[in-house]
Each structure stands twice: as C-alpha cells, then as structure tokens.
Amino acid sequence: MRSGCGWPKPRLPQLALEPDRAAQRLDLARAWNRLPDDSQEALALHLFEGVASPRAAQVLGISAAAYRARLARARHRLAALLGSPDSDDPDPVEVSR
C-alpha cells in the first residue's frame, strides 16, 4: 500500500494491532522467569533449538528418559504459572527455583 508521497505505507507490527497478544507475551515472559533453571533448559532445547530428546539428554548429561520427564514437568510448571485450565496445580505460586 502506498501513501500520498509515493512511499510504501509502513506496516504496523502485529503486536500493535493485537494488545491481547502483547499481554500474553508479557505473561509468558514472567512465567518463564519463574521457572527453575532446569525447566528453562529443557524447554529451550525443545522449543527454541528443536533438539531431539536423545541429543538434549546428552547435552544435559542425563538419560533420555530423565530428559523426557524433565520436559514434561517443565511443561506442567509453565502451564500452571500461566493459569492453564489443563494444569491440575491449584496454586502455581508454589513453583520454586
């Protein structure tokens, strides 16, 4: 789309158009910072790096089964901190570092 001066009209960032999405990102950042370090590591390897369980376990120096359990706990903790209805933890504030 062009503006009157011939330059393309700048597109606003998607977040500026969706304040609820920005609030969700802030909630996620706050919840992430409250996770224990080992939960952050497990989630980061899986979500951001896309590392398979056997390799992630090797990176962390634990068994693949232990990594999968850690990842499951991390997901549960994050869901609890975000107040997910899927989480059965009634008091997510109790998650400790």
HELIX and SHEET records of a PDB file:
HELIX    1   1 GLN A   14  LEU A   17  1                                   4    
HELIX    2   2 PRO A   19  ARG A   34  1                                  16    
HELIX    3   3 ASP A   37  LEU A   43  1                                   7    
HELIX    4   4 ALA A   44  PHE A   48  3                                   5    
HELIX    5   5 SER A   53  LEU A   60  1                                   8    
HELIX    6   6 ALA A   64  LEU A   81  1                                  18    
HELIX    7   7 PRO A   92  GLU A   94  5                                   3    
END                                                                             
